[in-house]
Amino acid sequence: METRGSFASLCVAYNKYGDDKITDNMNIPQMEAWFGEEEAQAVSLYLKGNLKGRPWNAEFEKAVGDVTGASFAVSSLNGTISLTQALLALSLQPGDEVLVPNSTMIATPNSCSIIGLKPILIDIEEETLCLDLVQAEKAVTPRTKAMMYVPLNGRSGNMDDVVAFCKKHNLFLIEDAAQALGSYYKGKHFFKRHLGTFGDIGSFSFSLFKIISTTQGAALVTNNQLWYEKIKLLKDFGRTGKGPDIHDHFGFNFKMSGILALIGVEQFKKLPWRMKRKKEMYTRIKEGLAALPQVEFIKTDVSVTTPWFMDIFVDDPKALATHLKKAGIDTRFFYPPIHTQEIYKKDYSGRSFPVSEYYAARGLWLPSSSQLTDEEIDYIIKAIEAFYRA
Ligand SMILES: Cc1ncc(COP(=O)(O)O)c(C=O)c1O
């Protein structure tokens, strides 16, 4: 089990001194990176040259394959570039349209725009906050070539339906599973399967605040050998092994540094405990706030979902965030709908996306690092209770 510093700074909890006493030294960040001695030691050995020759990236990619069950995994620079890499591997062409959920991190549509593809924004479904297939059906045109499905915060809609939809419309399916490491989908008739492995290519991010991290980094997974070969060519200047300066194909440099892959190998060893902890944290918060009708949760089955962020939905997230900040608790607001972002709004003026607008106006991410203690979680719960009692 991982541990971090003591709980000493949390000395003035709500239940100790009364609801409105706030301590100066309280500081619970919304997210924290978490690296330990193991990563430090491995990096140090690497830099001293003591670990030369070990195939870091292959070890990291094996860990990605083992956890996700995908046949092939390739490391990449970050979860934005890896999505673009997936689109390039599928040979999408400028002007092609890609269906993208309207509630996601901006990297999802940007990964399309950067190579001249047109992200087509689709509203989300209420139950899961993932792309709504009913809305997607209305948006398909002859130019639509792919769907980028985002299992937001480790939750997904019905993946059997998503796959069937893409098949029906002859679309490539890319899963932006940046937030879904350790999360699964279990169909009515199937065993549970890791998210990111249902489509042509899936992408995972290992940026600083993900459940495990390589500081920056990503991995692509696929069960298709052809896409695997293309992803590898794109990553390494189009080299095919004929020599370092023979390039039969066009390619880039999307290679993850070995030192980051090495950090990833150590982090993967910690994934099972962190998954368990995230589930416990989510359950503790949900149960702790169950008596407050003002706080809404998205239905979450922790037997398949590892929540990345502890997300709640309330009438006035700004007021709650201000109250929590005074109590030393950092939060973050849910993603603004993509169609309201300056860089995309010109294409969507006058359009309404009611579900993504509704949840953007209500969403708040509570502290979510897996190193949060139970006492800190209880303090957060008490602070929220105090806000609604006031
Ligand atoms: C859904 C989603 N897609 C893509 C990304 C981009 O990943 P990265 O920060 O590794 O570029 C993120 C990052 O959080 C994300 O949440």
The ligand as a Tripos MOL2 file, in Angstrom:
@<TRIPOS>MOLECULE
LIG
   16    16     1     0     0
SMALL
NO_CHARGES

@<TRIPOS>ATOM
      1 C1        -10.8650   13.0940  -22.2630 C.3       1 LIG1
      2 C2         -9.4600   13.5710  -22.4580 C.ar      1 LIG1
      3 N1         -8.9130   13.4800  -23.6860 N.ar      1 LIG1
      4 C3         -7.6600   13.8690  -23.9170 C.ar      1 LIG1
      5 C4         -6.8710   14.3990  -22.9120 C.ar      1 LIG1
      6 C5         -5.5190   14.8740  -23.2350 C.3       1 LIG1
      7 O1         -4.5240   14.1340  -22.6170 O.3       1 LIG1
      8 P1         -3.0900   14.7780  -22.4000 P.3       1 LIG1
      9 O2         -3.2000   15.8020  -21.3150 O.co2     1 LIG1
     10 O3         -2.2280   13.6260  -22.0290 O.co2     1 LIG1
     11 O4         -2.6730   15.4080  -23.7060 O.co2     1 LIG1
     12 C6         -7.3880   14.5050  -21.6210 C.ar      1 LIG1
     13 C7         -6.5700   15.0310  -20.5240 C.2       1 LIG1
     14 O5         -6.9940   15.0900  -19.3790 O.2       1 LIG1
     15 C8         -8.7170   14.0910  -21.3820 C.ar      1 LIG1
     16 O6         -9.2700   14.1730  -20.1660 O.3       1 LIG1
@<TRIPOS>BOND
     1     1     2 1
     2     2     3 ar
     3     2    15 ar
     4     3     4 ar
     5     4     5 ar
     6     5     6 1
     7     5    12 ar
     8     6     7 1
     9     7     8 1
    10     8     9 2
    11     8    10 1
    12     8    11 1
    13    12    13 1
    14    12    15 ar
    15    13    14 2
    16    15    16 1
@<TRIPOS>SUBSTRUCTURE
     1 LIG1         1 GROUP 0 **** ****
